Each structure stands twice: as structure tokens, then as C-alpha cells.
Amino acid sequence: FYSGTVSVAINYGTPINAVADGVVIRADHDYVEHTLEEYNALIEQAGRSLSTPPDILDGLRGRQVWIQHAGGYVTRYAHLAAVAEIVAVGAPIKQGDIIGTTGNSGTLEAAQGTQDDPHPHVEIWRGEETFLGAALEPEQIWELAGQVFGVDALPPFHD
């Protein structure tokens, strides 16, 4: 979600809430931002691949929190500025708990040392192979996101 593509302003440091009850399975409290050289190397590696390797994608997601939910679902929150103190591997989380703050970690802007372009990045996975939106066109993903999050989601190019 980027500022201007959703109905609310997105600012660096805005709290991020857990979408459902669960248990923390990853909490990057000790994340260290990439240098510009490290970031460029990740982008170069990704560009040489027909399909970006999972470890490269993981590095480009920056600081993260992952929460396991009932039914085998996992939510991944990425590009965080910070992870809340209550968030630790094995900790129970309730829907609405603040799990971190919006940031830009793992991005070019963060590697450049700015707080520009913060955005909450949320992925919903079921198992290791399937994520919400897999094999869908962008407009279909926006429609699905509107259903999941209970709002009228419009693509950034919509009038």
C-alpha cells in the first residue's frame, strides 16, 4: 500500500496492527539496513534471474514480522521501521495488536538513508507455496484486496 493509492495517508512510523490472532514466527528486532552497495548487489542478482530467488526477495523486504494464524495462514509484514517490543518469536498476538511501524527498510530509499516512500507491505500466505494474489492480474489483486480488507480498493491508476 502506497500513499495516494489508498484512502488514508501513509507516514513513516505509523503503527501497523495484526490482521488476526496468531503466534509470532519471525521478528526482525536486530535488522541492519543494507548499504547502497549491498542493495544494488541484491537488485543486480534479482535482475539476472528469470524468477527472483526467495533469499533475494527476503532481503528486499527489509525488517519483517511474520505471524502464524489458524488454518495454516501466515501474514508477513515487511519494510518495517521498527518492531514492537511485545513481538517476539513464540509470543501470542491478538487481532489489532500493534506489531511494528510503517517504514521503508529493504528499499533503495532506506539504503540511501532517507525515510521517503514508507509503505505497509502485507503478504498473506497459506503454506510455503501459495500467497494471496498468486497468478492474478493487478486489477484482480486490487479487487481481492478490497474483499479481504473490507474496503473499496482502487488501483493507483484509477480515476
C-alpha positions as CSV (number, residue, x, y, z in Angstrom):
1,F,0.0,0.0,0.0
2,Y,1.4,3.4,-1.0
3,S,0.3,6.8,0.0
4,G,-2.1,8.1,-2.7
5,T,-3.3,4.6,-3.6
6,V,-5.4,4.1,-0.5
7,S,-7.9,6.3,1.3
8,V,-5.6,7.2,4.2
9,A,-2.2,9.0,4.4
10,I,0.8,6.7,4.9
11,N,3.5,8.2,7.0
12,Y,6.8,6.8,8.3
13,G,6.3,5.5,11.8
14,T,2.5,4.8,11.5
15,P,1.6,1.9,13.7
16,I,0.8,-1.4,12.0
17,N,-1.8,-3.7,13.5
18,A,-2.0,-7.5,13.3
19,V,-4.8,-8.6,11.0
20,A,-5.8,-11.6,13.1
21,D,-4.9,-13.6,16.2
22,G,-1.8,-15.7,15.9
23,V,1.7,-16.5,17.1
24,V,4.8,-14.7,16.0
25,I,7.2,-16.9,14.0
26,R,9.6,-14.2,12.9
27,A,10.5,-10.8,14.4
28,D,13.5,-8.9,13.0
29,H,14.4,-6.7,16.0
30,D,18.1,-6.8,15.0
31,Y,17.7,-5.9,11.4
32,V,20.5,-3.9,9.9
33,E,19.7,-1.8,6.8
34,H,21.6,-2.5,3.6
35,T,24.3,-0.2,2.4
36,L,23.7,1.2,-1.0
37,E,26.3,-1.2,-2.4
38,E,24.5,-4.2,-0.8
39,Y,21.1,-3.0,-2.0
40,N,22.5,-2.6,-5.6
41,A,24.0,-6.1,-5.5
42,L,20.6,-7.6,-4.5
43,I,18.9,-5.7,-7.3
44,E,21.6,-6.9,-9.8
45,Q,21.1,-10.5,-8.6
46,A,17.4,-10.2,-9.0
47,G,17.8,-8.8,-12.5
48,R,19.9,-11.7,-13.6
49,S,17.2,-14.2,-12.6
50,L,14.1,-15.3,-14.5
51,S,12.5,-15.7,-11.1
52,T,14.0,-13.8,-8.2
53,P,15.3,-16.3,-5.6
54,P,13.5,-16.4,-2.3
55,D,16.6,-15.2,-0.3
56,I,16.9,-12.1,-2.5
57,L,13.2,-11.3,-2.1
58,D,13.6,-11.8,1.6
59,G,16.5,-9.3,1.7
60,L,14.5,-6.8,-0.3
61,R,11.6,-7.0,2.2
62,G,13.7,-5.4,4.9
63,R,12.7,-5.6,8.5
64,Q,9.8,-8.1,9.0
65,V,7.3,-9.7,11.3
66,W,5.6,-13.0,10.4
67,I,2.6,-14.3,12.3
68,Q,1.2,-17.8,12.0
69,H,-2.7,-18.0,12.1
70,A,-5.3,-20.7,12.3
71,G,-5.7,-22.8,9.2
72,G,-2.1,-22.7,8.1
73,Y,-2.1,-19.0,7.2
74,V,0.8,-16.7,7.7
75,T,0.8,-12.9,7.4
76,R,4.1,-11.2,6.6
77,Y,4.6,-7.6,7.4
78,A,7.7,-6.1,5.6
79,H,9.6,-2.8,5.2
80,L,9.0,-2.0,8.8
81,A,10.7,0.9,10.5
82,A,10.6,-0.9,13.9
83,V,9.2,-4.0,15.5
84,A,7.1,-3.6,18.7
85,E,8.7,-4.8,21.9
86,I,5.9,-7.2,22.6
87,V,6.6,-9.0,19.4
88,A,9.0,-12.0,19.8
89,V,9.1,-15.4,18.3
90,G,6.5,-17.6,20.1
91,A,4.5,-14.6,21.5
92,P,0.8,-14.7,21.1
93,I,-0.7,-11.8,19.1
94,K,-4.3,-10.6,19.1
95,Q,-6.0,-9.0,16.2
96,G,-5.4,-5.3,16.4
97,D,-2.2,-5.5,18.4
98,I,0.5,-3.1,17.2
99,I,3.3,-5.3,15.8
100,G,5.5,-2.5,14.3
101,T,5.6,0.7,12.5
102,T,5.5,1.6,8.8
103,G,8.9,2.2,7.2
104,N,10.9,1.6,4.1
105,S,13.5,-0.9,5.2
106,G,14.9,-3.0,2.4
107,T,14.3,-0.4,-0.3
108,L,16.5,2.0,-2.2
109,E,15.3,4.9,-0.2
110,A,16.3,3.2,3.1
111,A,19.7,2.3,1.6
112,Q,20.1,6.0,0.8
113,G,19.4,6.9,4.4
114,T,16.0,8.5,3.9
115,Q,12.5,8.0,5.3
116,D,11.0,8.6,1.8
117,D,8.3,6.3,0.4
118,P,7.2,4.4,3.5
119,H,4.6,1.8,2.8
120,P,3.0,-1.1,4.7
121,H,3.8,-4.3,2.9
122,V,1.5,-7.1,3.9
123,E,1.5,-10.6,2.4
124,I,-1.0,-13.4,3.2
125,W,0.4,-16.9,2.7
126,R,-1.0,-20.4,3.1
127,G,1.8,-22.9,3.4
128,E,5.1,-22.2,1.8
129,E,4.0,-22.0,-1.8
130,T,0.7,-20.1,-2.0
131,F,0.2,-16.4,-1.4
132,L,-3.0,-14.3,-1.8
133,G,-3.0,-12.9,-5.3
134,A,-0.8,-15.6,-6.9
135,A,-1.3,-15.7,-10.7
136,L,-3.8,-12.8,-10.7
137,E,-3.6,-9.6,-12.8
138,P,-3.1,-6.3,-10.9
139,E,-6.8,-5.3,-11.2
140,Q,-7.9,-8.7,-9.8
141,I,-5.5,-8.3,-6.9
142,W,-6.9,-4.8,-6.1
143,E,-10.5,-6.3,-6.2
144,L,-9.4,-9.2,-3.9
145,A,-7.7,-6.8,-1.5
146,G,-10.9,-4.8,-1.2
147,Q,-12.8,-8.0,-0.3
148,V,-10.1,-9.1,2.2
149,F,-9.7,-5.7,3.9
150,G,-13.4,-4.7,3.7
151,V,-12.9,-1.6,1.6
152,D,-13.3,-0.4,-1.9
153,A,-9.8,-0.8,-3.1
154,L,-8.9,1.1,-6.3
155,P,-5.8,0.7,-8.3
156,P,-3.4,3.6,-8.3
157,F,-4.2,4.4,-11.9
158,H,-8.0,4.6,-11.3
159,D,-9.8,7.9,-11.9
